[in-house]
Amino acid sequence: MRRTALFLFFLLVLLLPGQAAGFPAVLERAADGDSLYVRLQDGRSEEVRLIGLDTPELAQEWGGQAREFSESFCRGGRLELALDREQRDRYGRLLAYVWRDGRMLNEALLQAGLAVTLPIKPNTAFARRFRQAQEQAQAGLRGFWAQGGLEMSPSRFRKLHPRK
């Protein structure tokens, strides 16, 4: 029990913006709305998959807007990458919450109506906060919520249009 409490405390400290426990990075490019290529402080390049959300694919409606939003949010500044419990996905991408100037990109995409929540255990530290951000975007008719949502979920789109 004590070990779990210490882990949770460490996790919360790691996930706070501006904390030294994060990994500093600089954007190289946005592959799409929820995947970035960043350069870490040690010079390594990493592909990062944003935790807790799914954005439309580039070939899908709103896909270009989601990528542009992520690119604009991250461009020209120092990013902080914060990890959750599982650090990499099955494709080897780093799973992260991305912060800039005290704001989290993951949450900002949801607030703008350019993403849908996608909580995947065990990385659910901000799941409630993300759900609230999506609900606010829906109520405010922001992004694709202005047209009632996406015609097709990003996951369904990927199934029907697999990469070659």
N, C-alpha and C positions, 0 to 999 in steps of 0.2 A: 504494500500500500504506500509506504513512504517513498519507495523507488518510483512508483507511478506519479505521485505528487511532485517529486523533484523533476521528473521528465516533463510533466505538463507545465511546470513553472519555467523550465528552460525553453520549451517550445513557445510559450507566450512571449518571453523576452526576445526570442529569435524573430518573432513575427511582428514586433512593433517597429514602425518606421523609424529610420534614422539610428537604429541601434547598431553598434559595432559588430554584432554577431552575424549580420547579413553579409552577403558577398557583393562587393562593389563591381559594377560592370558598365559597359558602354554599348549602346546599340550599334550593330553592324547593319542589320536590315530586318524588316519584318517579312517573314515568309507568307504569313496571312494574319488574320486578326488575333489568333491565339498561339501563334508560334513565332518566336524571334530567334535571331542569331545575335549573340552578344560576345564581346571580348571581355574576358575577366582580367583582373588586375595583374595576374601572372602572365598575361599574354595569350593564354589559351582561348580558342573560340569554342563556344558551346551553343547547341540548339536548345532553346528553352520552350517548354509547353506550359502555358498558363494553367494553373490549378483552378478547378471549380466551375468552369464555364466552357461553352462551345460556341464558336462564331461560325457564320456561314462560310462555305468554301469559296475560293476565288471565282470559280465558274458559276456560283450560285448568286441569286439576288442578294444585295447588301454585303457580299464578300469583299468587294473592292473598298467599300466605305469602312468596313471593320479593319482592314489592313491599313488604310490611310490613317484611321484614328490611332491605332497602336503606334504606327511610325511617328506621327506627330507628337503623341504623348511622350515618347521616349527620346526623340531626336534632340541632340545637342546638350544633353545633361547626363549627370551621373545617376545610374540606377542602383538600387539595392535589391538583390534577389534574396528572398527568404524561403526556406524550405519547410516542408511539413514532414510527416512521418515517413512516407515513401518518397525517395529522392529521384528515382528515374522510372520512366515508363518502359514498356516492352520494346520500344524502338530505341532506347538508350538516351532519350531526351531528358534533360534536367527538368524536373517538375518544380515550379516556383510561383510565388506571389511576387510581383514586380512593383517596386515603389519608386516614385520620383517626387522629390520636394514634398514629402509627407502624404502623397496621394497614391493609391494603389490602382494600377492599370486594370487588374482583373475586375475590380468593383466598378471602375469608371466605364468600362465597356458595357457592363450590365445596366448602369444608370443611363447610358446614352441610347439604350435600346438596340445595341449591335451584337448582343450575345444572349444566350439562354443559359440558365444554371445547369451544371452537370456535376453534381457531387459524387465523387468516387472515393469510397473508403479505402484506406484509412485517412486520406487527406481531406478532412472536412472541418478544419479549424474555423473557417469563415463561412460555412454553409448557410447559417441563419442570416448573416449579414448580406450574403449574396442574394438570397431569396428576397430579402427586403428591398434590395437595390432593383431587382427585376420587377417586383411588384410596383415600385415607384415609377419605373419607366413605362410599364403597362398603363398605370393610372394616368400618367402625364402624356400618353400617346407619343412617346419619343422613339425615334428610329423606326424600325420595322413594326413596332406596335401601333404606329399611326395608321397602318393598313390592316390591323388586326393580327399581326404576327407574320411569320414566314409561311410561304406556300408549302414548304417542306422542311422538316428539321434537318440540321447539318448531318446528323448521323444517318438519317434515311437517304439524304442526297449522296453521301459517300457510298452507301450500299448499292445504290442504283448507278453510280458513276465511279466505279473503282479505278484507281490509278493503274497505269500499265507499267 
